[in-house]
Amino acid sequence: MLLLALIFSFQPLFAQDSRITGVVVDTKGEALPAVTVSVKGKSRATSTDANGKFSITAGAGDVLVLTYIGTNAKEVTVTSEKTYRIELTESSQALKETVVIGYGTSSRKAISSAIAQVKQEDLNRGAIADVGQLLQGKVPGLNITASGDPNKPASVILRGASTVNSPGSPFYVIDGIPGADIAAVAPNDIVTIDVLKDAAATAIYGNRASAGVIMVTTKRGKRNSSVVSYNGYAGIEKVSNQLDLMNADEIRAYLTKNNSGFSANNDLGANTDWMKAIERSTAFSHNHNISLSGGSEHGTYSASVNYFKKEGILQGSALQRVIGRLAVDQYALNDKLKFSLNLSNSSSNSNNVPLQNVVLLQAAKHLPVNPIYNADGTYYENFGNTGYFNPLAISKNAKDDSKYNVLLGSFITEVKLPFGLTYNVNLSYQKTTSSRGEYYGSYYNAYRGNGFYNNPDPAIGVYHTLINLGQNGTAARNELSNTVKTLETFLTWNKKFGEHSLTAVLGYSYQDNVVGEGITATTINFPTDNVGYNNFTLSNPYAVGTYRIDFGNTDVYGKTLLVSDFFRLNYNYKDKYLVQGSIRRDGSSVFGVNSRWGYFPSGSVAWRITQEDFMKNQSLFNELKLRASYGVTGNSFGINAYSAQLLYGIVDKYYNNGVLENAYGPKQGQNPDLQWERTASTNIGVDFAILKNKITGSVDLYNKNTSKMLFRYTVSPALVPGGSINANGGSINNKGIEVSLTANAVSTQNFNWSSTINAAYNKNKVTSMQNPYANVDSTLYTSPEGPGQSGSTLQILKVGQPLGQFFTFKYAGKDANGNSLFYKRDGSTTTQPLTGVDYFYAGSPQPKVLMGWNNSFRYKNFDLNIFLRGTFGNKIFNATRADLSNVSSANANNILRSAADDKLTDTRNYFYSDRYIESGSYVRLDNSTIGYNIKQPIKSISNIRVYLTGNNLFVITGYKGVDPEINQGGQSPGIDYNNFYPKTRTFLLGVNVSL
């Protein structure tokens, strides 16, 4: 034993390090320069020269690690040999990546449709709770706009607006659960997001896929491992830009210059910044995520808890959210049987600014010479100015709170059967519960009869209306829930016949939906404002004249049933020729009895050209794949459960022997032929990788036609009972091109740089407005109803024009007296243009190009990420600037500094016209993150990463408003109208710890 001990103790003396040399080549025998060669576990490294040769000191038993862009890393154990020839194989990792598709997964190389994937590490960073904002600028063709409001989700439009009536947002699938609420997922729990863009990819979801499908995959545990991690950050936010309004001295000087001035009850000697008065000087946010994952031989688990709190920059606004998630996989029968349980619960508490749009409008127009408070501490009000109310008083004398809870659960059974068959049964349950409470105090008694109007977001048929709040306090409560029960079962067959591969999926889906289950009520007349919305019992509404408790909209509740069959077949020959075909048959109770079933087919082909023999000897392309697809998808969003049926409701009131009674009558006509909205899409694309996979990318061209759009028409009651009916009519076309490029520019042992840029061009056009009840080819809409402009509209829905096309007066400059001139239709000019007559086409809100550019750098333990995004070619109708340029009322409302050169006598300088249509193009440094990694600082901690993130660091734009990122969703895209929630600049300090 002593002899053995001596032998082992002297063993290192016989294994002294020595100089070894070698050459590194590729599979074709060509030398590879700049290959990093390091000794594993030791701080020794070198790189190959121009001839692929290297020299390094190592001893027998050491392991050489070789890394090179576009190849698989390789480890070589050092022996007694002094010279080595090492071959590196080309990396096909990108091709092997798993892509989530409907009812299954596929490798990147095997797909023949347009699918974009964003991994967790590539998602946007920042104080973000909304999945839409995580994807901003990351996927070509995905147009996402977000405001600074923490309680408002981002607008998400894929490949242009596909419809007029419905929201047009993509359909979300979370861990295989169709239609799942995205609020149920914490950003830290996401592994990948796959965006299915063309119909060949989305048609398997048939009736709900016309606006695209977004597949979200969350974290799961790994066998024989145990991981504990913490991710957290804290941040501060400041307003990034403000309206350029006049201060007290400037507006006094303007009035004096124009031989005018304030009345005594207007100018009280103040100098109030009303926008700052309704804002926080600094808003705080923080997020904490703790996750546990691991597994044994027969099962895995993953669990997490996420807490998020974000203050809005407007006083009183905030979001607080807690999400708990559990995912368990259990295996049996030698892994032939798998059970998966997924549970998540998201609970959100939102504090909203009461009458937020009104508060923003009043703060913008309020005179700086007015104080916030009177001498006695009460709020200053001046009802002598029409429509003029203290914005701080509006928000401080009311409450608007909401709670939103999402319970999401699924149980999945997967059985591997003989003959390459796999059988899945997926059961899922989702219940969303919303609770909202509003209270408007007795202070609002002073607003009754003073022209207190709302300020709604613009849309077709939306106009300003009076807010008639009851006396002595008004309280409103609603408690509503939606439930979705889904059964999906499908059989998958995977089979190889020599060089032929087949994958077939045959399935059935059953979904039961109940929406609007609950109660809504509004009451008035409380003994004290301290009660708020929490105790309706103390109200005494019937002591107030003819008031009756309002129990809300009769159309809230609905129950629907969706039944579907689907089939998909994938064929692969030699990984060279790829063919996919699918069809889905959907039946929905929301449509007319004659048209409840819809059929949604799709087909795609792909040719991997690099697999051909004639490409074997070339060295430029590592991958070159040509794709083509066509398919049809459907849409049933935007209508409710009973849209095709004859409905009765309260249409008026009448007195019956002195008692006020409800009058009932038809409200909606029946349409037995109401059917699916359909979107047919063609896509041609190419995927490529060149220069040993150093540069990869894709290009897609698409043409998308939506027909039989769902719309609610107002017609004569002589034709349709109730004068309202849902029907199909009109069509929209979108066509465009998308490009994505990724370059692994530098890859060495100590430094890496990768860059990804994507761009998308889209052209949107209304191609038809034909419908069963009208033969019009245009509709004027969007009525901000600024002072003196009742009846004015900003946009037109017109055949041959894009959705949201601006249609308004054309500004012609000033006449000799300094009054605004406008062109008439005949080309002459006038100071009194006719509303709706002297209108001209004045630009489109639809962006021509969307761009995102991401750069990631790593130097030793430091990492840096810089992400820019931009929008180009769109126009914004700055109705805010128009209204705040109303110089004729400058002694009653504030104006912008940009209006200082207009004369007070110019009574039409603020008329809505192309004068206030501006370029919406911008480039934004959206976020930048610098981090430092500490590898295993102590034995029990594997890694600590500390990072600093900045969001919205700067914007390059010519837009004169607060921010050019104006909502691109809905029917009225590109309108800035006194309701823009301020954007902020954010700085976060965060830490990630892995045990």
Disulfide bonds with the S-S distance in Angstrom:
none
